[in-house]
Amino acid sequence: MDDAARQRVLDVMNSHNLCTIATVREDGYPQATTVAYVNDGLTLYLCCDVHAQKLRNIRLNNKVSLTINRYYTDWREIRGLSLGGLAEEVQGRGEIEQVLHLMLAKFPQFSDLAQVENLANVVAVIKVTPQVISLLDYRQGFGHTEYLEV
């Protein structure tokens, strides 16, 4: 992926708030879950309850698909991402707290839940490292998609 394509992907990541992550359940069924995210470059981070189904799924199979999009009234302006990547539960307390601080900066209402130090004890952090990204940009024409390898 060249620098210009990377910047287009980051523009979408930085201007959206929600993603839908698809994992595979133990019984083989896919599970799609909408969740807030933050990103550090192309790496995405999601928070969930330590007992969440998506986290159990990732522990069994770390291959995930993820979309980032929102509703547009003018379809000529649609931009979004679809990606395939590898997910892992973040283990280091320092990295967990760093991600929680990123969440607080992007979503101030997150602070209503608890202090970062307390959240680190009850919230799991999932790190998604993209392998392939499809960048959807209807500003370039209806259905325009760029396939990018990371």
C-alpha positions as CSV (number, residue, x, y, z in Angstrom):
1,M,0.0,0.0,0.0
2,D,1.5,3.4,-1.0
3,D,1.4,6.4,1.3
4,A,-1.6,8.0,-0.6
5,A,-3.7,4.9,-0.2
6,R,-2.7,4.6,3.5
7,Q,-3.8,8.2,4.1
8,R,-7.2,7.6,2.4
9,V,-7.7,4.6,4.7
10,L,-6.7,6.6,7.7
11,D,-9.1,9.4,6.7
12,V,-12.0,6.9,6.9
13,M,-10.8,5.3,10.1
14,N,-10.3,8.7,11.8
15,S,-13.7,10.1,10.6
16,H,-15.9,7.2,11.7
17,N,-16.8,5.9,15.2
18,L,-18.3,2.4,14.8
19,C,-17.3,-0.8,13.2
20,T,-18.9,-4.2,12.8
21,I,-16.5,-7.1,13.6
22,A,-17.3,-10.6,12.3
23,T,-15.9,-13.5,14.2
24,V,-16.5,-17.2,14.0
25,R,-18.4,-19.0,16.9
26,E,-17.4,-22.4,18.2
27,D,-20.3,-23.9,16.4
28,G,-19.1,-22.5,13.1
29,Y,-21.7,-19.8,12.7
30,P,-20.4,-16.3,12.0
31,Q,-21.2,-13.6,14.5
32,A,-21.2,-9.9,13.6
33,T,-21.1,-7.3,16.4
34,T,-21.2,-3.5,16.1
35,V,-18.8,-1.8,18.5
36,A,-17.0,1.5,19.0
37,Y,-13.3,1.5,18.0
38,V,-10.1,3.6,18.1
39,N,-7.2,3.3,15.9
40,D,-3.5,3.9,16.2
41,G,-2.4,4.1,12.6
42,L,-3.9,1.1,10.8
43,T,-4.2,-0.9,14.0
44,L,-7.7,-0.9,15.5
45,Y,-8.7,-1.5,19.1
46,L,-12.1,-2.5,20.4
47,C,-13.2,-2.8,24.1
48,C,-15.6,-5.3,25.4
49,D,-16.7,-7.1,28.5
50,V,-14.2,-9.8,29.6
51,H,-16.9,-12.4,29.1
52,A,-18.1,-11.2,25.6
53,Q,-18.9,-13.8,23.0
54,K,-16.7,-12.1,20.4
55,L,-13.7,-12.4,22.7
56,R,-14.3,-16.1,23.2
57,N,-14.6,-16.5,19.4
58,I,-11.3,-14.7,18.8
59,R,-9.6,-16.9,21.3
60,L,-10.6,-19.9,19.2
61,N,-10.1,-18.4,15.7
62,N,-8.2,-15.0,15.4
63,K,-9.2,-14.4,11.8
64,V,-11.8,-11.6,11.6
65,S,-13.5,-9.4,9.1
66,L,-14.4,-5.9,10.0
67,T,-16.3,-3.0,8.3
68,I,-16.3,0.7,9.1
69,N,-19.1,2.7,7.6
70,R,-22.1,4.9,8.5
71,Y,-25.3,6.0,6.8
72,Y,-25.0,8.6,4.1
73,T,-28.0,10.5,2.7
74,D,-26.0,11.2,-0.5
75,W,-24.8,8.0,-1.8
76,R,-22.3,9.8,-4.0
77,E,-20.4,10.6,-0.7
78,I,-20.2,7.0,0.7
79,R,-16.8,6.0,2.1
80,G,-16.1,3.0,4.1
81,L,-13.7,0.1,4.8
82,S,-13.9,-3.7,4.8
83,L,-10.9,-5.5,6.0
84,G,-9.6,-8.9,6.9
85,G,-7.2,-9.2,9.7
86,L,-5.9,-10.9,12.8
87,A,-7.3,-10.2,16.2
88,E,-5.7,-10.7,19.6
89,E,-6.6,-9.9,23.2
90,V,-4.2,-7.3,24.5
91,Q,-2.5,-8.6,27.6
92,G,-0.2,-5.9,28.8
93,R,-1.7,-3.5,31.4
94,G,0.3,-0.6,30.0
95,E,-1.1,-1.1,26.4
96,I,-4.6,-1.6,27.8
97,E,-4.5,1.7,29.7
98,Q,-3.1,3.4,26.6
99,V,-6.0,2.1,24.5
100,L,-8.5,3.2,27.2
101,H,-7.0,6.7,27.2
102,L,-7.5,6.7,23.4
103,M,-11.1,5.7,23.9
104,L,-11.6,8.5,26.4
105,A,-10.2,11.0,24.0
106,K,-12.5,9.9,21.2
107,F,-15.5,9.1,23.3
108,P,-15.6,11.4,26.4
109,Q,-18.8,9.7,27.5
110,F,-16.7,6.6,28.2
111,S,-15.5,8.3,31.4
112,D,-19.0,7.9,32.8
113,L,-18.4,4.1,33.1
114,A,-15.4,4.2,35.5
115,Q,-11.8,5.4,35.9
116,V,-9.3,4.0,33.5
117,E,-7.5,2.1,36.2
118,N,-10.7,0.3,37.2
119,L,-11.8,-0.3,33.6
120,A,-8.5,-2.1,33.0
121,N,-9.7,-4.8,35.4
122,V,-13.1,-5.4,33.8
123,V,-12.7,-4.5,30.1
124,A,-10.9,-6.6,27.6
125,V,-9.1,-4.9,24.7
126,I,-9.0,-6.5,21.3
127,K,-6.3,-5.5,18.8
128,V,-7.0,-6.0,15.1
129,T,-4.1,-5.9,12.7
130,P,-5.4,-5.6,9.1
131,Q,-3.9,-7.9,6.5
132,V,-6.1,-6.7,3.5
133,I,-8.3,-3.7,3.2
134,S,-11.0,-2.8,0.7
135,L,-11.5,1.0,0.6
136,L,-15.0,1.9,-0.7
137,D,-15.2,5.5,-2.1
138,Y,-18.3,6.4,-4.2
139,R,-16.9,9.9,-4.7
140,Q,-14.7,8.2,-7.3
141,G,-17.8,6.5,-8.9
142,F,-20.6,4.2,-7.9
143,G,-19.2,1.0,-6.3
144,H,-15.5,2.2,-6.6
145,T,-13.4,0.0,-4.4
146,E,-9.6,-0.2,-4.0
147,Y,-8.1,-3.6,-2.8
148,L,-5.1,-2.9,-0.6
149,E,-2.6,-5.3,1.0
150,V,-1.1,-4.1,4.2
